[in-house]
Amino acid sequence: MYAFYLPRGHDLDKLINLSYIDKIMYKKSMEKFYKDEAEKYGAIFGKGDGN
């Protein structure tokens, strides 16, 4: 999670000191980002299923 948010300008100390609920929210947000990126690239380049 830190490798995802640090290059985006988040402070390491703030990330380390997040509450458990906030860490879950950050992790789910990161997962949604990667899911959306996969859908975007799937739409651009095809899903890889031969279509």
PyMOL commands that place a pseudoatom at each C-alpha (Angstrom):
pseudoatom trace, name=CA, resn=MET, resi=1, chain=A, elem=C, hetatm=0, pos=[0.000, 0.000, 0.000]
pseudoatom trace, name=CA, resn=TYR, resi=2, chain=A, elem=C, hetatm=0, pos=[2.828, 2.413, 0.830]
pseudoatom trace, name=CA, resn=ALA, resi=3, chain=A, elem=C, hetatm=0, pos=[4.412, 1.906, -2.589]
pseudoatom trace, name=CA, resn=PHE, resi=4, chain=A, elem=C, hetatm=0, pos=[1.117, 2.936, -4.180]
pseudoatom trace, name=CA, resn=TYR, resi=5, chain=A, elem=C, hetatm=0, pos=[0.474, 6.081, -2.132]
pseudoatom trace, name=CA, resn=LEU, resi=6, chain=A, elem=C, hetatm=0, pos=[3.967, 7.509, -1.529]
pseudoatom trace, name=CA, resn=PRO, resi=7, chain=A, elem=C, hetatm=0, pos=[4.609, 8.403, -5.204]
pseudoatom trace, name=CA, resn=ARG, resi=8, chain=A, elem=C, hetatm=0, pos=[1.203, 10.086, -5.232]
pseudoatom trace, name=CA, resn=GLY, resi=9, chain=A, elem=C, hetatm=0, pos=[2.330, 12.585, -2.597]
pseudoatom trace, name=CA, resn=HIS, resi=10, chain=A, elem=C, hetatm=0, pos=[1.076, 10.987, 0.615]
pseudoatom trace, name=CA, resn=ASP, resi=11, chain=A, elem=C, hetatm=0, pos=[3.281, 11.357, 3.683]
pseudoatom trace, name=CA, resn=LEU, resi=12, chain=A, elem=C, hetatm=0, pos=[4.748, 8.113, 5.058]
pseudoatom trace, name=CA, resn=ASP, resi=13, chain=A, elem=C, hetatm=0, pos=[4.160, 9.127, 8.676]
pseudoatom trace, name=CA, resn=LYS, resi=14, chain=A, elem=C, hetatm=0, pos=[0.495, 9.825, 7.979]
pseudoatom trace, name=CA, resn=LEU, resi=15, chain=A, elem=C, hetatm=0, pos=[0.087, 6.506, 6.172]
pseudoatom trace, name=CA, resn=ILE, resi=16, chain=A, elem=C, hetatm=0, pos=[1.742, 4.587, 8.996]
pseudoatom trace, name=CA, resn=ASN, resi=17, chain=A, elem=C, hetatm=0, pos=[-0.458, 6.255, 11.600]
pseudoatom trace, name=CA, resn=LEU, resi=18, chain=A, elem=C, hetatm=0, pos=[-3.781, 5.680, 9.843]
pseudoatom trace, name=CA, resn=SER, resi=19, chain=A, elem=C, hetatm=0, pos=[-6.473, 3.936, 11.846]
pseudoatom trace, name=CA, resn=TYR, resi=20, chain=A, elem=C, hetatm=0, pos=[-7.399, 0.372, 10.952]
pseudoatom trace, name=CA, resn=ILE, resi=21, chain=A, elem=C, hetatm=0, pos=[-10.596, 1.557, 9.221]
pseudoatom trace, name=CA, resn=ASP, resi=22, chain=A, elem=C, hetatm=0, pos=[-8.692, 4.180, 7.231]
pseudoatom trace, name=CA, resn=LYS, resi=23, chain=A, elem=C, hetatm=0, pos=[-6.128, 1.578, 6.135]
pseudoatom trace, name=CA, resn=ILE, resi=24, chain=A, elem=C, hetatm=0, pos=[-8.952, -0.637, 4.884]
pseudoatom trace, name=CA, resn=MET, resi=25, chain=A, elem=C, hetatm=0, pos=[-10.426, 2.312, 2.964]
pseudoatom trace, name=CA, resn=TYR, resi=26, chain=A, elem=C, hetatm=0, pos=[-7.049, 3.147, 1.409]
pseudoatom trace, name=CA, resn=LYS, resi=27, chain=A, elem=C, hetatm=0, pos=[-6.494, -0.506, 0.446]
pseudoatom trace, name=CA, resn=LYS, resi=28, chain=A, elem=C, hetatm=0, pos=[-9.965, -0.808, -1.117]
pseudoatom trace, name=CA, resn=SER, resi=29, chain=A, elem=C, hetatm=0, pos=[-9.424, 2.456, -2.990]
pseudoatom trace, name=CA, resn=MET, resi=30, chain=A, elem=C, hetatm=0, pos=[-6.129, 1.123, -4.333]
pseudoatom trace, name=CA, resn=GLU, resi=31, chain=A, elem=C, hetatm=0, pos=[-7.824, -2.123, -5.414]
pseudoatom trace, name=CA, resn=LYS, resi=32, chain=A, elem=C, hetatm=0, pos=[-10.559, -0.127, -7.180]
pseudoatom trace, name=CA, resn=PHE, resi=33, chain=A, elem=C, hetatm=0, pos=[-7.918, 1.935, -8.991]
pseudoatom trace, name=CA, resn=TYR, resi=34, chain=A, elem=C, hetatm=0, pos=[-6.227, -1.210, -10.334]
pseudoatom trace, name=CA, resn=LYS, resi=35, chain=A, elem=C, hetatm=0, pos=[-9.571, -2.780, -11.268]
pseudoatom trace, name=CA, resn=ASP, resi=36, chain=A, elem=C, hetatm=0, pos=[-10.573, 0.362, -13.172]
pseudoatom trace, name=CA, resn=GLU, resi=37, chain=A, elem=C, hetatm=0, pos=[-7.174, 0.466, -14.892]
pseudoatom trace, name=CA, resn=ALA, resi=38, chain=A, elem=C, hetatm=0, pos=[-7.541, -3.167, -15.965]
pseudoatom trace, name=CA, resn=GLU, resi=39, chain=A, elem=C, hetatm=0, pos=[-10.999, -2.438, -17.391]
pseudoatom trace, name=CA, resn=LYS, resi=40, chain=A, elem=C, hetatm=0, pos=[-9.663, 0.623, -19.214]
pseudoatom trace, name=CA, resn=TYR, resi=41, chain=A, elem=C, hetatm=0, pos=[-6.785, -1.275, -20.798]
pseudoatom trace, name=CA, resn=GLY, resi=42, chain=A, elem=C, hetatm=0, pos=[-9.084, -4.198, -21.532]
pseudoatom trace, name=CA, resn=ALA, resi=43, chain=A, elem=C, hetatm=0, pos=[-11.371, -1.861, -23.457]
pseudoatom trace, name=CA, resn=ILE, resi=44, chain=A, elem=C, hetatm=0, pos=[-8.463, -0.341, -25.359]
pseudoatom trace, name=CA, resn=PHE, resi=45, chain=A, elem=C, hetatm=0, pos=[-6.494, -3.473, -26.185]
pseudoatom trace, name=CA, resn=GLY, resi=46, chain=A, elem=C, hetatm=0, pos=[-9.097, -6.199, -25.859]
pseudoatom trace, name=CA, resn=LYS, resi=47, chain=A, elem=C, hetatm=0, pos=[-9.684, -8.537, -22.995]
pseudoatom trace, name=CA, resn=GLY, resi=48, chain=A, elem=C, hetatm=0, pos=[-7.126, -11.067, -24.173]
pseudoatom trace, name=CA, resn=ASP, resi=49, chain=A, elem=C, hetatm=0, pos=[-9.798, -13.662, -24.918]
pseudoatom trace, name=CA, resn=GLY, resi=50, chain=A, elem=C, hetatm=0, pos=[-9.176, -13.656, -28.657]
pseudoatom trace, name=CA, resn=ASN, resi=51, chain=A, elem=C, hetatm=0, pos=[-11.765, -11.026, -29.569]
for i in range(1, 51): cmd.bond("trace and resi %d" % i, "trace and resi %d" % (i + 1))
show_as sticks, trace
zoom trace
